[in-house]
Amino acid sequence: MAWKRPRAGGYDVYQQAEEINMGFWGQDRKPDSRHNIWLEHLNIETGNWLQVFSACLGKMVAIQTACGEQVVKGQDWNVDFSEGVILFGEQSYPLQFIGSESTSSDTWLWGWENINGFPEEIIQLATNAKVVGERWNLEPLKTAEFSLDDIFNGHNLSIVTCGLVDKYCYYRGPHSGGAIFVAFSGVPDSVFASVDVQRFVSITMHYVQQFTIDHKIFVEGFLTWNNTKYEWDANTLLAHFQQDLKIEFEQVNDVWRICAMDTILSGQ
């Protein structure tokens, strides 16, 4: 099955791969027992992109980092939409087509628009994002095509698309006309393992500086996915890793920012 995106000039990513029985959840997927960060724990405005993105970011950075280390490992990639798989080296994984970036028009186009006529089975994840966008009135998830910028781009849209569900990684596949973004499953469970306090702090300190986000929502979303219990005392959060972590927040222009973060030695 050939790939096309007329609005971007079109290209083919068509490779031979072993046949896989492909489904939205996949036969090799195990349910994630961790809470749905939207409905069961966090009190966020689901129609607010900044808040939704903030809640998804920590989870997906941890997953993407582990996926890069354990699955991608700098190997060559190929996509076969007719088989519904992405390959890294010789290993194939069931894929979901999220959408594409066009360099000629500088736009994003959602996979659920399905101008390629792909089987419904490989656009179900994108379609799920649209359904959520319509329910939450979240425009970026329910608008088929729009201009790219620092906030709305393939990476950030893929972070939210995969962050809404369990056990998906994503990959950006560049080509001469832009890039495709695909999610994939069937990777080792260790890719989705909880992180320790050192990695939590490292990810948090780096990404709160890289993105315009609500730090409080970022931290709570990350901790909830990580299955790390925590408690509040006014504007201070205490997270119970093997070594407790204290995070202090301040509110600046209606957005919460981290102002201090320290581990606490046992007995202190």
TORTI-661850 format. One line per field, with one value per residue (C-alpha): residue in one letter; chain; x, y, z. Coordinates in steps of 0.02 Angstrom, whole numbers, plus 32768, in hexadecimal, padded with zeros to 4 digits. Layout:
# residues N
residu <- A | ...
chaine <- A | ...
px <- X | ...
py <- Y | ...
pz <- Z | ...
//
This chain:
# residues 268
residu <- M | A | W | K | R | P | R | A | G | G | Y | D | V | Y | Q | Q | A | E | E | I | N | M | G | F | W | G | Q | D | R | K | P | D | S | R | H | N | I | W | L | E | H | L | N | I | E | T | G | N | W | L | Q | V | F | S | A | C | L | G | K | M | V | A | I | Q | T | A | C | G | E | Q | V | V | K | G | Q | D | W | N | V | D | F | S | E | G | V | I | L | F | G | E | Q | S | Y | P | L | Q | F | I | G | S | E | S | T | S | S | D | T | W | L | W | G | W | E | N | I | N | G | F | P | E | E | I | I | Q | L | A | T | N | A | K | V | V | G | E | R | W | N | L | E | P | L | K | T | A | E | F | S | L | D | D | I | F | N | G | H | N | L | S | I | V | T | C | G | L | V | D | K | Y | C | Y | Y | R | G | P | H | S | G | G | A | I | F | V | A | F | S | G | V | P | D | S | V | F | A | S | V | D | V | Q | R | F | V | S | I | T | M | H | Y | V | Q | Q | F | T | I | D | H | K | I | F | V | E | G | F | L | T | W | N | N | T | K | Y | E | W | D | A | N | T | L | L | A | H | F | Q | Q | D | L | K | I | E | F | E | Q | V | N | D | V | W | R | I | C | A | M | D | T | I | L | S | G | Q
chaine <- A | A | A | A | A | A | A | A | A | A | A | A | A | A | A | A | A | A | A | A | A | A | A | A | A | A | A | A | A | A | A | A | A | A | A | A | A | A | A | A | A | A | A | A | A | A | A | A | A | A | A | A | A | A | A | A | A | A | A | A | A | A | A | A | A | A | A | A | A | A | A | A | A | A | A | A | A | A | A | A | A | A | A | A | A | A | A | A | A | A | A | A | A | A | A | A | A | A | A | A | A | A | A | A | A | A | A | A | A | A | A | A | A | A | A | A | A | A | A | A | A | A | A | A | A | A | A | A | A | A | A | A | A | A | A | A | A | A | A | A | A | A | A | A | A | A | A | A | A | A | A | A | A | A | A | A | A | A | A | A | A | A | A | A | A | A | A | A | A | A | A | A | A | A | A | A | A | A | A | A | A | A | A | A | A | A | A | A | A | A | A | A | A | A | A | A | A | A | A | A | A | A | A | A | A | A | A | A | A | A | A | A | A | A | A | A | A | A | A | A | A | A | A | A | A | A | A | A | A | A | A | A | A | A | A | A | A | A | A | A | A | A | A | A | A | A | A | A | A | A | A | A | A | A | A | A | A | A | A | A | A | A | A | A | A | A | A | A
px <- 8000 | 804C | 8052 | 801D | 8002 | 7FD3 | 7FDA | 8090 | 80C7 | 80BA | 8136 | 813C | 816F | 8150 | 81BB | 81A7 | 818B | 8149 | 808D | 8048 | 7F99 | 7F7C | 7EFA | 7EE4 | 7F16 | 7F7C | 7F7D | 8024 | 7FEF | 7FCF | 7F5E | 7FB4 | 7F71 | 7FA5 | 7F1C | 7ED6 | 7F23 | 7E8B | 7DF3 | 7E31 | 7EAD | 7ED7 | 7E67 | 7E92 | 7E33 | 7E26 | 7DFC | 7EA1 | 7F30 | 7FBA | 7F72 | 7F54 | 8002 | 8050 | 7FFE | 803A | 80EC | 8148 | 80FB | 8126 | 81D8 | 81FA | 81AF | 8205 | 82AD | 829E | 8260 | 82F7 | 836C | 8319 | 82C0 | 82F8 | 83B0 | 83E2 | 83B1 | 836E | 82B1 | 8233 | 8175 | 80FF | 804E | 8008 | 8045 | 8026 | 80D6 | 816F | 821A | 82B6 | 8340 | 82F2 | 826F | 81BE | 8136 | 807C | 8061 | 7FDC | 7FE6 | 7FD6 | 7FEF | 806D | 80CC | 80E1 | 8177 | 812C | 808C | 80D3 | 8039 | 8005 | 7F85 | 7F33 | 7F34 | 7E7A | 7E5A | 7E9B | 7EBE | 7F25 | 7E94 | 7EF0 | 7E94 | 7E32 | 7E99 | 7F34 | 7EE1 | 7E80 | 7EF8 | 7EEA | 7E2E | 7E2D | 7E87 | 7E00 | 7D75 | 7DC8 | 7DE1 | 7D29 | 7CF4 | 7D6A | 7D57 | 7E14 | 7E2D | 7ED9 | 7E97 | 7DFA | 7E3B | 7E75 | 7EFF | 7F52 | 7FF4 | 808C | 80E0 | 8144 | 80A8 | 8048 | 80BB | 80CD | 8130 | 80BA | 801E | 8067 | 8092 | 7FDB | 7F98 | 8002 | 7FF2 | 7F35 | 7F47 | 7FB4 | 8053 | 8078 | 811B | 8127 | 81A7 | 81C8 | 81F5 | 8242 | 8236 | 8256 | 81A9 | 81A1 | 8185 | 810B | 80E2 | 80B1 | 808C | 80BD | 80A1 | 80E2 | 8181 | 81C7 | 8168 | 8209 | 81F1 | 815B | 81AD | 81A3 | 823B | 82A3 | 82B7 | 8358 | 830C | 826C | 82CF | 833C | 82A6 | 8246 | 82D3 | 82FB | 824C | 8201 | 8289 | 826E | 81B0 | 812F | 80C7 | 8070 | 80F3 | 8074 | 800D | 80AD | 80E9 | 8041 | 8025 | 80D4 | 80C5 | 8019 | 8055 | 80F1 | 8081 | 80DC | 8074 | 807D | 802B | 8015 | 803B | 8002 | 8070 | 80EC | 80DF | 8133 | 814C | 8171 | 81FA | 8279 | 82C0 | 8239 | 8238 | 81FA | 81C1 | 818D | 8120 | 80F3 | 8068 | 809B | 8014 | 7F99 | 801A | 8076 | 8135 | 81B4 | 821C | 827A | 8294 | 82F9 | 8307 | 82EF | 8360 | 830D | 82EF | 82F1
py <- 8000 | 80A4 | 813F | 81E6 | 8293 | 8301 | 839F | 837B | 8339 | 8280 | 81F2 | 8136 | 80D5 | 8024 | 7F94 | 7ED8 | 7E97 | 7DFB | 7DF0 | 7E25 | 7E15 | 7ECE | 7F17 | 7FB9 | 7F6C | 7EDC | 7E29 | 7E3F | 7ED5 | 7ECD | 7F4B | 7FD0 | 7FD1 | 8086 | 8107 | 8163 | 820C | 826E | 8217 | 81C6 | 823E | 82E8 | 837F | 83D3 | 8438 | 83B9 | 8441 | 8499 | 845C | 8499 | 8436 | 8397 | 839F | 83C3 | 8327 | 82B7 | 82F6 | 82A2 | 81F8 | 81FE | 823F | 81AB | 8131 | 817D | 817F | 80C7 | 809D | 80F1 | 8091 | 7FE7 | 7FDF | 805F | 8061 | 80CC | 8045 | 8064 | 806D | 8038 | 8044 | 7FCE | 8011 | 7F7B | 7F08 | 7F89 | 7F82 | 7FEB | 7F97 | 7FC6 | 7F5A | 7EAE | 7EBF | 7EF4 | 7F43 | 7F63 | 8019 | 809F | 8131 | 81D3 | 8257 | 82B6 | 8359 | 83AE | 8420 | 846A | 84A8 | 84AB | 8450 | 83BB | 833E | 82C0 | 8208 | 81FC | 8268 | 81CD | 8216 | 817A | 8102 | 809D | 800F | 804F | 7FDD | 804A | 80F2 | 80C1 | 811A | 81BC | 81A6 | 8190 | 8237 | 8288 | 823C | 827D | 8327 | 8332 | 82FD | 8379 | 8401 | 83FC | 844D | 8405 | 8353 | 836F | 83E3 | 837E | 83F3 | 848E | 84F0 | 84B2 | 8517 | 84FB | 84C6 | 8463 | 83EC | 8333 | 830F | 836A | 8324 | 8274 | 828C | 82AF | 822A | 81A3 | 81EF | 81D8 | 811A | 8091 | 8043 | 809E | 80EA | 815A | 817A | 820A | 81CD | 825A | 8260 | 82DF | 832F | 8334 | 82A8 | 8222 | 81FB | 814B | 80FC | 8048 | 7FC1 | 7F13 | 7F53 | 7F09 | 7F35 | 7F80 | 8013 | 8045 | 8024 | 80A6 | 8116 | 8130 | 81D6 | 8202 | 81EE | 8245 | 82DD | 82DD | 82D7 | 8358 | 83D6 | 83CA | 83D1 | 8459 | 84C7 | 848D | 84A1 | 8521 | 84B3 | 84B2 | 8465 | 842A | 83CC | 8386 | 8343 | 82FC | 82AA | 8260 | 821F | 81D4 | 8175 | 8141 | 80F8 | 8163 | 8198 | 824D | 82CA | 8386 | 8402 | 84AC | 84CC | 8443 | 8392 | 82FC | 8268 | 81BF | 816D | 80FD | 81A5 | 822A | 82BF | 836A | 83E4 | 8497 | 84FA | 85AF | 85F7 | 8670 | 86B9 | 862C | 85A6 | 8541 | 853F | 84D7 | 8545 | 84BD | 8401 | 8398 | 82E3 | 82C0 | 8245 | 81BF | 81FA | 82B3
pz <- 8000 | 7FCA | 8037 | 7FF3 | 8033 | 7F9E | 8006 | 802A | 7F81 | 7FAD | 7FC7 | 7FE0 | 807A | 803F | 807C | 808A | 813C | 8190 | 81A1 | 824A | 828F | 82B2 | 8327 | 8387 | 842C | 83E0 | 841A | 8471 | 84D9 | 8593 | 85E9 | 8651 | 8703 | 8721 | 872D | 8698 | 86BE | 8682 | 86C8 | 8767 | 87B3 | 876B | 8778 | 86D3 | 8653 | 85C7 | 8549 | 856F | 84FF | 8574 | 8605 | 85A1 | 8554 | 85FE | 8646 | 85B8 | 85A5 | 8636 | 8613 | 855B | 8574 | 85E8 | 856A | 84D3 | 852C | 855B | 84AC | 845E | 84D0 | 84C4 | 841C | 839C | 83D0 | 833C | 82BE | 8210 | 8205 | 8182 | 817C | 8121 | 8129 | 80CA | 8155 | 81DD | 8225 | 8247 | 8247 | 82A6 | 8260 | 824A | 82D4 | 82A6 | 8312 | 82F3 | 82C5 | 82CC | 8253 | 82B6 | 822F | 81C5 | 81B8 | 8110 | 80F3 | 8054 | 80A7 | 8158 | 8198 | 8200 | 81BB | 822F | 8201 | 8224 | 818A | 812F | 8082 | 805F | 8076 | 80FA | 8153 | 81E8 | 8258 | 8247 | 8266 | 8302 | 8377 | 8314 | 830F | 83CB | 83DB | 8370 | 83DA | 8478 | 8426 | 83FB | 84A9 | 84FE | 8479 | 8461 | 83B7 | 8387 | 8395 | 832D | 82A3 | 820C | 81CF | 8215 | 8212 | 8271 | 82FA | 8399 | 83F8 | 8376 | 831A | 82FB | 8399 | 840F | 83BC | 83C4 | 847C | 84A2 | 842C | 847D | 852A | 8526 | 851F | 8567 | 8523 | 8482 | 8446 | 83AD | 8325 | 82AE | 8200 | 8199 | 80DC | 8052 | 8064 | 8121 | 819F | 81D1 | 8286 | 82B7 | 835E | 837D | 83FF | 8426 | 8478 | 851A | 85B9 | 85FD | 8586 | 85F2 | 869A | 8723 | 8735 | 87D3 | 882B | 87D0 | 8723 | 875B | 8795 | 86F8 | 8683 | 86E8 | 86F4 | 863B | 85F3 | 8661 | 8618 | 8565 | 855B | 858E | 8602 | 86A9 | 871C | 879E | 871C | 86CE | 8775 | 87AB | 8702 | 8701 | 87B4 | 8793 | 86F9 | 875B | 87E4 | 8865 | 88FA | 8930 | 89A4 | 89AC | 8A37 | 89F8 | 895F | 8987 | 8941 | 8992 | 891C | 8968 | 8902 | 895C | 898E | 89A8 | 8933 | 896A | 88E2 | 8909 | 8891 | 8875 | 880A | 8780 | 870F | 8736 | 870C | 8790 | 878D | 87ED | 885F | 88BF | 88B4 | 892E | 8964 | 8A1C | 8A76 | 8AE0 | 8B92 | 8B69
//
